[in-house]
Amino acid sequence: MRVFFLSAVLVSLFGNVASAETVSNGALSLEERQQAACYNDAQRLCGDAFPDVDQVRSCMGNKKKLVSAACAAFYPK
């Protein structure tokens, strides 16, 4: 349940920009790559903000300089 909720939070953080984008060979969609890249950062940096989506979004925005390079790649520049 927590994984599902965190996935929903990450989608709300980054928007559903390309959720329909999938590669026909079975590769991960952009949304799935975002979730995989930011899951540990969200738990590590903002775990105390759960389950409030707005608080997690705000926390991740405030700490975006602390996220991993993989997660930072999904933040708008």
Secondary structure, DSSP 8 states (H G I E B T S, - for coil): -HHHHHHHHHHHHH-STTTT---TTS---HHHHHHHHHHHHHHHHHGGGTT-HHHHHHHHHHTGGGS-HHHHTTS--
